[in-house]
Amino acid sequence: MKPLLQISDLETLYGASQVLFGISFQVHEGELVTLIGRNGMGKTTTVRTIMGLLTPRKGSVLFKGDSLEGGPTYRVARAGIAVVPEGRQIFPNLTVRENLIATAGNRNDALEPWTLARVYQLFPRLQERERNLGTTLSGGEQQMLAIGRALLTNPQLLILDEATEGLAPLARAEIWKCLEQLKAVGLALIVIDKNIGPLMRLADRHHVIEKGRIVWTGNSDQLRAEPQILREYVGV
């Protein structure tokens, strides 16, 4: 079966500084895969390259068999990839409801599309606070809002960059529960996060990134069998 997303030999630079050195991995429909590693190793750069915010010097990004590298970011979104960025980046001067519907659309004609009602069912607190401005929400509520906003674009692949960073334990638990539900309905996910325990429970495959290279790939059982990988490259 062909992968939904195929990343091959990505080399990406910031100015004259090369950050990615031949990144390659794939995601199949319904899979949850991780990119893990210490800060500054190239995880977010990989996401920015996938989303078209950076143009690789070399390599390819194929989504459903179509090439995306070097194209405009809106084409990536229309193709069916959504991102929940690090720092959430919600619209501060819009209400919760306005944030959610600002970019909503069933662009790929999903048979059971994400709607405002469905997002409110996933995150009831957003409905309770739908008239509040985004800046008045807690960190956990803002992350729920960022996820809900991404889901309302009806993606086939959702990327979450630092999904639970800085959140209180109860909020983190709610986000992990959400990701478990999203995987259960067949949404493909790429997750970047430092909380290894939940990732080990949910992920189909892990990719460890060190200095712009993938230095280890395997499933959770294989990662448990090699604890030195986490000690050496993740710091856990």
C-alpha positions as CSV (number, residue, x, y, z in Angstrom):
1,M,0.0,0.0,0.0
2,K,1.3,3.4,-1.0
3,P,2.0,5.8,1.9
4,L,-0.2,8.8,2.5
5,L,2.9,11.0,3.0
6,Q,6.3,10.1,1.7
7,I,9.3,12.3,2.8
8,S,12.5,11.5,0.9
9,D,16.1,12.8,1.4
10,L,15.0,16.3,2.6
11,E,17.8,18.8,2.9
12,T,16.7,22.2,4.2
13,L,18.6,25.4,5.0
14,Y,18.0,28.5,7.0
15,G,20.0,31.0,5.0
16,A,23.5,29.5,4.7
17,S,23.0,27.1,7.6
18,Q,21.9,23.6,6.7
19,V,19.5,22.1,9.2
20,L,18.1,18.9,7.6
21,F,20.5,16.3,6.2
22,G,18.5,13.7,4.2
23,I,15.4,13.3,6.3
24,S,13.3,10.4,5.0
25,F,10.1,8.8,6.5
26,Q,6.6,7.9,5.6
27,V,3.1,7.9,7.1
28,H,0.3,5.6,6.1
29,E,-3.4,6.3,6.4
30,G,-4.6,5.9,10.0
31,E,-1.0,5.8,11.5
32,L,0.3,7.9,14.3
33,V,4.1,8.5,14.0
34,T,6.4,10.6,16.1
35,L,9.4,12.8,15.5
36,I,11.3,12.9,18.8
37,G,14.6,14.4,19.9
38,R,16.1,17.3,21.8
39,N,15.3,20.9,21.0
40,G,17.0,22.3,17.9
41,M,17.5,19.0,16.2
42,G,15.3,19.7,13.2
43,K,11.8,18.5,14.1
44,T,10.0,21.8,13.6
45,T,12.1,22.5,10.5
46,T,10.8,19.2,9.1
47,V,7.2,20.3,9.7
48,R,7.8,23.7,8.2
49,T,9.3,22.0,5.1
50,I,6.3,19.7,4.8
51,M,3.9,22.7,5.1
52,G,5.7,24.7,2.4
53,L,7.0,27.4,4.7
54,L,10.5,26.3,3.8
55,T,11.7,25.1,0.4
56,P,14.2,22.2,0.6
57,R,17.4,22.3,-1.3
58,K,17.0,18.7,-2.1
59,G,14.5,15.9,-1.6
60,S,10.8,15.5,-2.1
61,V,7.5,15.7,-0.2
62,L,4.8,13.5,-1.7
63,F,1.2,13.5,-0.4
64,K,-1.2,11.1,-1.9
65,G,1.4,10.7,-4.7
66,D,1.5,14.4,-5.6
67,S,4.6,16.5,-5.1
68,L,4.3,19.4,-2.6
69,E,7.8,20.7,-2.0
70,G,8.4,24.2,-3.0
71,G,4.7,25.0,-3.6
72,P,2.6,27.6,-1.7
73,T,1.4,26.8,1.7
74,Y,-2.2,27.1,0.8
75,R,-1.8,24.2,-1.7
76,V,-0.5,22.0,1.1
77,A,-3.5,22.9,3.3
78,R,-5.9,22.3,0.4
79,A,-4.3,18.9,-0.3
80,G,-5.4,17.8,3.1
81,I,-2.6,18.5,5.6
82,A,-3.2,20.6,8.7
83,V,-0.8,21.6,11.4
84,V,-1.2,22.6,15.1
85,P,1.9,24.7,15.4
86,E,4.2,25.1,18.4
87,G,2.8,27.9,20.5
88,R,-0.7,27.3,19.2
89,Q,-0.9,30.7,17.3
90,I,-4.6,31.2,17.7
91,F,-6.2,34.5,16.5
92,P,-6.2,36.6,19.7
93,N,-8.8,39.1,18.6
94,L,-11.4,36.5,17.5
95,T,-13.8,34.6,19.7
96,V,-13.5,30.9,20.1
97,R,-16.2,30.3,17.6
98,E,-14.7,32.8,15.1
99,N,-11.3,31.0,15.5
100,L,-12.9,27.7,14.7
101,I,-14.8,28.7,11.6
102,A,-12.2,31.1,10.1
103,T,-10.6,28.4,8.0
104,A,-13.3,25.7,8.1
105,G,-14.2,23.7,5.0
106,N,-14.7,20.2,3.7
107,R,-12.2,20.6,0.9
108,N,-11.7,16.8,0.3
109,D,-15.4,15.9,0.5
110,A,-15.0,13.8,3.6
111,L,-18.0,11.5,4.1
112,E,-18.2,12.3,7.8
113,P,-16.7,15.8,8.0
114,W,-15.6,17.7,11.0
115,T,-18.2,20.3,11.9
116,L,-18.5,22.9,14.6
117,A,-20.9,20.6,16.5
118,R,-18.5,17.7,16.2
119,V,-15.6,19.8,17.6
120,Y,-17.7,21.0,20.4
121,Q,-18.5,17.3,21.2
122,L,-14.8,16.5,21.3
123,F,-14.0,19.6,23.4
124,P,-17.2,20.7,25.4
125,R,-15.3,23.5,27.1
126,L,-14.9,25.3,23.8
127,Q,-18.7,25.4,23.4
128,E,-19.0,26.8,26.9
129,R,-16.5,29.5,26.0
130,E,-17.4,30.1,22.4
131,R,-18.0,33.8,22.9
132,N,-14.7,34.4,24.7
133,L,-11.7,35.9,22.9
134,G,-8.9,33.5,22.3
135,T,-6.6,35.4,24.6
136,T,-8.9,34.8,27.6
137,L,-8.5,31.0,27.4
138,S,-6.1,28.9,29.5
139,G,-3.2,27.2,27.9
140,G,-5.0,23.9,27.7
141,E,-8.1,25.5,26.2
142,Q,-6.0,27.3,23.6
143,Q,-4.5,24.0,22.6
144,M,-8.0,22.5,22.2
145,L,-8.9,25.5,20.1
146,A,-5.9,25.1,17.9
147,I,-6.7,21.4,17.4
148,G,-10.3,22.1,16.7
149,R,-9.4,24.8,14.2
150,A,-7.2,22.4,12.4
151,L,-9.8,19.6,12.4
152,L,-12.4,21.9,10.8
153,T,-10.2,22.1,7.7
154,N,-11.0,18.3,7.5
155,P,-7.4,17.1,7.0
156,Q,-6.3,13.6,6.1
157,L,-3.1,14.2,8.0
158,L,-2.8,16.3,11.2
159,I,0.6,17.4,12.4
160,L,1.0,18.5,16.1
161,D,4.2,20.3,17.1
162,E,4.8,20.1,20.8
163,A,1.2,19.0,21.5
164,T,1.3,19.3,25.3
165,E,4.2,21.6,26.0
166,G,3.6,23.8,29.0
167,L,0.2,22.4,29.9
168,A,-1.1,21.4,33.3
169,P,-1.4,17.7,33.9
170,L,-5.2,17.6,33.5
171,A,-5.0,19.5,30.3
172,R,-2.3,17.2,29.0
173,A,-4.4,14.2,29.8
174,E,-7.3,15.7,27.8
175,I,-5.1,16.3,24.8
176,W,-3.8,12.7,24.8
177,K,-7.3,11.4,25.1
178,C,-8.2,13.6,22.1
179,L,-5.3,12.2,20.0
180,E,-6.4,8.6,21.0
181,Q,-9.9,9.4,19.7
182,L,-8.6,10.9,16.5
183,K,-6.4,7.9,15.8
184,A,-9.4,5.6,16.5
185,V,-11.4,7.3,13.7
186,G,-8.6,6.8,11.3
187,L,-6.9,10.2,11.1
188,A,-3.2,10.0,10.2
189,L,-1.1,11.9,12.7
190,I,2.5,13.2,13.1
191,V,3.2,14.1,16.7
192,I,6.1,16.0,18.2
193,D,6.2,15.9,22.0
194,K,8.5,15.5,24.9
195,N,6.1,13.3,26.9
196,I,7.4,9.9,25.9
197,G,5.0,7.8,28.0
198,P,1.8,8.6,26.1
199,L,3.7,8.5,22.8
200,M,4.9,5.0,23.5
201,R,1.3,4.0,24.1
202,L,-0.2,5.6,21.0
203,A,2.4,5.6,18.3
204,D,2.8,3.1,15.5
205,R,6.3,4.2,14.8
206,H,8.9,6.6,16.2
207,H,11.6,8.6,14.4
208,V,14.5,9.9,16.5
209,I,16.1,13.0,15.0
210,E,19.6,14.2,15.9
211,K,21.2,17.1,14.2
212,G,19.0,17.0,11.2
213,R,19.2,13.3,10.6
214,I,17.0,10.4,11.6
215,V,19.2,8.2,13.7
216,W,16.7,5.6,14.8
217,T,13.3,4.3,13.6
218,G,11.1,1.6,15.2
219,N,7.9,0.8,17.1
220,S,7.3,1.3,20.8
221,D,8.3,-2.3,21.7
222,Q,11.6,-1.8,19.9
223,L,12.1,1.5,21.6
224,R,11.4,0.0,25.1
225,A,14.0,-2.6,24.3
226,E,16.7,0.1,23.6
227,P,16.4,2.5,26.5
228,Q,19.8,3.9,25.6
229,I,18.2,5.6,22.5
230,L,16.1,7.8,24.7
231,R,19.0,8.5,27.1
232,E,21.3,9.4,24.3
233,Y,19.1,11.3,21.9
234,V,16.1,12.5,23.9
235,G,17.4,13.0,27.4
236,V,14.8,10.8,29.1
